[in-house]
Amino acid sequence: MQFESLLSMLIVGAVAGWLSGKIMEGRGFGLFGNIIVGIVGAFLAGLIFPALGFAVGGGMFASILHATIGAVILLFIVGLIRKA
């Protein structure tokens, strides 16, 4: 993995985690937690969306959208587990 791809993955994860924290009413985990949530959310969306036949396209905006949707799903699941 090259440095540029690692850096872009961290940036996309940070933006997606921040956006998902805003969408889910402040359920974020801080800067590093949001990066992790964004990266894991992107991985989760990468598994779920192709199985459902949903594609968001390519590029940076599509990557952020993809990761944000996955991070929102992840934060929702974490919220359900916390309540239980």
Buried (B, 14 or more C-beta within 10 A) or exposed (E): EEEEEEEEBEBBBBBBBBBBBEBBEEBBBEEEEBBBBBBBBBBBBEEEBEEEEEEBEEEEEEBBBBBBBBBBBBBBEBEEEEEE
